[in-house]
Amino acid sequence: MSPVGETALPHPENATATQPPPDAGSEFTPLLRDVRGQGLLDRRRGWYARMIAVNALGLAAVVTGMVLVGGSWWVVALAPVLAVLSARTAFVGHDAGHAQISGSRATNRRIQLIHGNLLLGMSSAWWNDKHNRHHANPNHRDKDPDVAADVLVFTSEQAAVRTGFRGWLTRHQAWLFFPLTLLEGLALKLYGFQDLRRRTGRERLVEGTLLVAHVAGYVTLLLATMPLTHALVFAALHQALLGLHLGMAFAPNHKGMDMPDPDPDRDGEKWGHLRRQVLTSRNVRGSFLTDWFLGGLNYQIEHHLFPSMPRPHLRLAQSMVRARCRDLGIPYTETGLVDSYRQALRHMYEVGEPLRADI
């Protein structure tokens, strides 16, 4: 199960890190030229350095707090704080995977390994492979792993064959979505270890060593700073809230948006880059707090059009993208945070409707 989102590629570095070539579609080319001309694809190393440093200081402060109050149940109050900081860590890994942070592939890879594998216990190679396919064909029912039938389903065709317990899940999936995200923090770790079987040589060694180091370090930190009962409650709350936070960041982005028809004779393979990314994505309006909470993923349209664009530039590109869509008559979907969840959940509810009608 992976509401967060999610075939091996020739290199673990995220293939979506570079922009599509100018011939990716005549509708997109003028926009790409304007965005480049404004310098919005230039790296923001200083911004990322400050953000990473602040997050590291926050993590260090939480660890210090665990050492100081670990003998008291008050230590559990630090679990939600750690969950929020862990989500920031995941966003850094995501940005590094898209080469937003540095122009050096090796530097981005190191940043992603530290923030993903070591600090979160989430395999960077697994995430990159999955996320590449999602970016290449968002919401494509045959090519996007994020809409593949798993615990949740996203099309009536997927729902039609669900029986037994899976059928029950599909009937109630709209109500179960956010409760299920509470398991996502653990699921992401499990997927990474499972993915090691597909890796070979140095990649398997590096990925596996850092994943094991995370688990060993996490368990050691908990047991060294607090009693076992406190540690179990702390870990459960931390992992559950991390999963919920990530689910809240990724859920509004594509669910309930257009899904390209898998039949290439229809519209599935005829959309150019601009339409493929805009029509399948949803932006979330909000303040600086929304940008911070969602890690910039609320500018999902801009992110999908320009995956290597640094996070602080996404909002600056929004007016240009919106204007280009308006000139071409392409719907540009943007809504509030609460309404984005409502739309996504409504889509999942409607997908399960036929199964409820058969009861």
C-alpha positions in Angstrom: 0.0 0.0 0.0 1.4 3.3 -1.0 -1.0 6.3 -1.1 2.1 8.4 -1.0 2.5 8.0 -3.2 5.6 5.6 -5.8 10.8 -1.4 -13.5 14.2 -0.4 -12.6 15.9 2.4 -14.5 19.5 2.2 -15.7 20.7 4.6 -13.0 19.4 5.3 -9.5 19.5 9.0 -10.1 16.0 10.3 -10.8 15.5 10.5 -14.6 13.1 13.3 -14.1 15.9 15.5 -12.7 16.4 17.2 -16.1 13.8 19.1 -18.0 12.1 17.6 -21.1 13.9 18.7 -24.3 12.5 21.7 -26.2 10.9 19.4 -28.7 8.7 17.8 -26.0 5.8 19.7 -27.6 5.4 23.0 -29.3 2.9 24.1 -26.6 5.6 23.7 -23.9 8.6 25.1 -25.7 7.7 28.8 -25.3 7.0 28.3 -21.6 10.3 26.5 -21.1 12.1 29.3 -22.9 10.5 32.0 -20.8 11.2 30.1 -17.5 14.8 29.6 -18.4 15.1 33.3 -19.4 13.9 34.3 -15.9 16.6 32.1 -14.3 14.0 29.9 -12.5 15.9 26.7 -13.3 19.0 28.0 -11.7 20.0 26.3 -8.4 19.4 27.8 -5.0 22.3 26.2 -3.1 22.2 28.8 -0.3 18.5 28.5 0.3 18.8 24.7 0.5 21.9 24.9 2.7 20.0 27.1 5.2 16.9 24.9 5.1 18.9 21.7 5.6 20.9 23.3 8.4 17.7 24.4 10.2 16.2 21.0 9.9 19.4 19.3 11.2 19.4 21.6 14.2 15.8 20.7 14.8 16.5 17.0 14.7 19.5 17.6 17.1 17.2 19.5 19.5 14.7 16.6 19.5 17.4 14.1 20.2 18.7 16.3 23.1 15.2 16.5 24.4 14.9 12.7 24.3 18.1 12.4 26.3 16.9 15.0 28.9 13.3 13.8 29.5 13.4 10.3 28.2 12.6 8.9 31.6 9.3 10.7 31.7 6.2 10.2 29.6 6.6 13.8 28.5 9.1 12.5 26.0 6.2 11.3 23.9 5.3 14.9 23.2 8.5 15.1 21.1 7.2 12.4 18.7 4.9 14.7 16.8 7.8 17.2 16.5 10.1 14.5 15.2 7.4 13.4 12.7 7.2 17.0 11.3 11.0 17.2 11.0 11.1 13.7 9.4 8.7 14.9 6.8 11.0 17.9 6.1 13.8 15.4 5.8 11.7 13.4 3.2 11.1 16.6 1.2 14.9 17.3 1.1 15.4 13.8 -0.2 12.7 14.3 -2.8 14.2 17.5 -4.0 17.7 16.0 -4.2 16.3 13.1 -6.3 15.0 15.7 -8.8 18.5 17.4 -8.9 16.9 20.6 -7.5 19.7 21.2 -4.9 22.9 20.8 -6.9 24.1 20.6 -10.5 26.3 17.6 -9.4 24.7 14.2 -9.7 27.0 12.9 -7.1 26.1 15.6 -4.6 22.4 15.1 -5.1 22.9 11.4 -4.6 24.7 11.8 -1.4 22.1 14.2 0.0 19.4 11.8 -0.9 21.1 8.8 0.6 21.7 10.7 3.9 18.1 12.1 4.1 16.3 9.1 2.7 18.2 5.9 3.6 20.1 7.0 6.7 17.7 9.4 8.4 14.4 7.9 7.3 15.2 4.3 6.4 13.6 4.8 3.0 15.4 3.5 0.0 16.4 6.2 -2.4 16.8 3.8 -5.3 13.4 2.3 -4.8 11.8 5.8 -4.5 13.6 7.1 -7.6 12.5 4.1 -9.8 8.9 4.5 -8.7 8.8 8.3 -8.8 10.4 8.3 -12.3 7.5 6.3 -13.7 5.0 8.5 -12.0 6.5 11.7 -13.4 6.8 10.3 -16.9 3.1 9.2 -17.0 1.1 10.8 -14.2 -2.3 9.2 -13.5 -1.8 6.7 -16.4 -3.6 3.6 -15.2 -1.1 1.3 -16.9 2.2 3.2 -16.4 1.9 5.2 -13.2 2.6 3.0 -10.1 0.8 5.5 -7.9 -2.5 4.6 -9.4 -1.9 0.8 -9.7 -4.3 -1.4 -7.9 -3.0 -2.2 -4.5 -4.7 -1.7 -1.1 -6.5 1.3 -2.8 -7.9 1.4 -6.3 -8.5 4.4 -8.5 -10.6 3.3 -11.5 -13.9 1.5 -11.8 -12.1 -1.3 -13.8 -9.8 -1.9 -10.9 -12.8 -1.9 -8.5 -14.9 -4.3 -10.5 -12.6 -7.3 -9.8 -12.3 -6.7 -6.1 -13.8 -9.4 -3.9 -13.6 -10.5 -0.3 -11.6 -8.4 2.0 -10.2 -6.3 -0.8 -13.7 -5.6 -2.0 -14.6 -4.4 1.5 -11.5 -2.1 1.5 -12.6 -0.7 -1.9 -16.2 -0.1 -0.7 -14.8 1.9 2.3 -11.5 3.2 0.9 -12.5 6.9 1.0 -13.1 6.6 4.8 -10.0 4.4 5.3 -7.5 6.5 3.2 -6.2 8.7 6.0 -6.2 5.9 8.7 -4.2 3.8 6.2 -1.6 6.5 5.8 -0.7 6.0 9.5 1.0 2.8 8.3 2.9 4.6 5.5 6.0 5.4 7.5 6.6 1.7 8.2 5.5 0.7 4.7 8.2 2.9 3.1 10.9 1.2 5.1 9.5 -2.3 4.2 9.5 -1.4 0.5 13.1 -0.3 0.6 14.3 -3.6 2.1 12.2 -5.6 -0.3 13.7 -3.6 -3.2 17.3 -4.7 -2.2 16.7 -8.0 -3.9 16.6 -6.2 -7.2 19.9 -4.3 -6.6 23.3 -5.6 -7.3 26.9 -4.8 -6.4 27.8 -1.5 -4.9 24.3 -0.1 -5.1 22.9 -2.9 -3.0 25.8 -2.5 -0.5 25.4 1.2 -0.1 21.6 1.2 0.0 21.4 -1.8 2.4 24.1 -0.6 4.7 22.4 2.8 5.2 19.0 1.2 5.7 20.3 -1.2 8.4 22.2 1.7 10.0 19.0 3.7 10.2 17.1 0.8 11.9 20.0 0.1 14.3 20.5 3.8 15.1 16.7 4.5 15.6 16.3 1.5 17.9 19.4 2.3 19.8 18.4 6.0 20.3 15.0 5.0 21.7 16.2 2.3 24.0 19.2 4.4 25.2 17.0 7.4 26.1 13.8 5.9 27.5 12.2 2.8 29.0 10.9 0.1 26.6 7.2 1.1 27.1 8.0 4.7 26.4 10.0 3.7 23.3 7.2 1.6 21.9 4.7 4.4 22.3 7.1 7.0 20.9 8.0 4.9 17.9 4.3 4.1 17.1 3.3 7.7 17.3 6.3 9.0 15.4 5.9 6.6 12.5 2.1 7.0 12.3 2.2 10.8 12.2 5.0 10.7 9.7 2.9 8.6 7.4 -0.1 10.8 7.9 2.0 13.9 7.1 3.4 12.4 3.9 -0.1 11.2 2.9 -1.5 14.7 3.4 1.3 16.1 1.3 0.9 13.7 -1.6 -2.9 12.9 -1.6 -4.1 16.2 -3.1 -1.8 16.2 -6.1 -3.4 13.8 -8.7 -6.2 11.8 -7.2 -9.5 12.7 -8.9 -7.8 14.4 -11.8 -7.8 13.3 -15.5 -6.5 9.8 -16.2 -5.1 9.3 -19.7 -6.7 6.5 -21.6 -4.3 3.6 -21.9 -5.4 3.0 -25.5 -2.9 4.9 -27.7 -5.6 5.2 -30.4 -7.5 7.4 -28.1 -6.0 10.3 -26.0 -3.6 8.4 -23.8 -0.4 8.8 -25.9 -1.4 12.0 -27.8 -1.0 14.5 -25.0 2.2 16.6 -25.2 4.3 17.2 -22.1 2.4 20.4 -21.1 -1.1 18.8 -21.3 0.0 15.5 -19.8 1.4 17.2 -16.7 -1.2 20.1 -16.3 -4.4 18.1 -16.9 -3.4 15.3 -14.4 -2.2 17.6 -11.6 -3.9 19.8 -9.0 -2.4 22.8 -7.2 -3.3 23.8 -3.6 -3.7 27.5 -2.8 -2.5 28.8 0.5 0.0 30.9 2.4 3.7 30.4 3.3 2.5 27.9 5.9 0.9 25.8 3.2 4.1 25.9 1.2 6.1 24.8 4.2 3.7 22.1 5.4 3.4 20.5 1.9 7.1 20.9 1.0 6.3 22.9 -2.1 4.3 20.0 -3.5 1.2 22.3 -3.5 2.7 23.7 -6.7 2.3 20.3 -8.3 1.6 21.6 -11.8 4.8 23.6 -11.9 6.8 20.8 -10.2 5.7 18.3 -12.9 6.4 20.6 -15.7 9.8 21.5 -14.3 10.9 18.8 -12.0 14.4 20.1 -11.5 13.2 23.6 -10.6 14.3 24.5 -7.0 11.4 24.6 -4.6 11.5 28.3 -3.9 11.1 29.1 -7.6 7.9 27.1 -8.1 5.6 29.9 -6.8 7.5 32.4 -9.1 6.8 30.2 -12.1 3.1 29.8 -11.3 1.9 33.0 -13.0 3.8 32.1 -16.2 2.4 28.6 -16.3 -1.2 29.8 -15.6 -0.9 32.4 -18.3 0.3 29.9 -20.8 -2.5 27.5 -20.0 -5.0 30.3 -20.3 -3.7 31.2 -23.8 -4.0 27.6 -24.9 -7.4 27.0 -23.3 -6.0 24.3 -21.0 -7.7 24.0 -17.6 -5.4 24.9 -14.7 -6.7 23.3 -11.5 -6.1 25.0 -8.2 -8.1 24.7 -5.0 -7.9 25.1 -1.3 -6.2 22.5 0.9 -9.4 21.2 2.5 -11.2 21.1 -0.9 -8.3 19.2 -2.4 -8.8 16.4 0.1 -12.5 16.5 -0.5 -12.0 16.1 -4.2 -9.5 13.3 -3.8 -11.7 11.4 -1.3 -14.8 11.9 -3.4 -13.1 10.3 -6.4 -12.1 7.2 -4.3 -15.7 7.1 -2.9 -17.2 7.1 -6.4 -14.8 4.4 -7.5 -16.1 2.1 -4.8 -19.8 3.0 -5.5 -20.6 0.0 -7.7 -19.4 -2.5 -5.0 -21.6 -0.8 -2.5 -24.6 -0.9 -4.8 -24.1 -4.7 -5.1 -24.6 -5.3 -1.4 
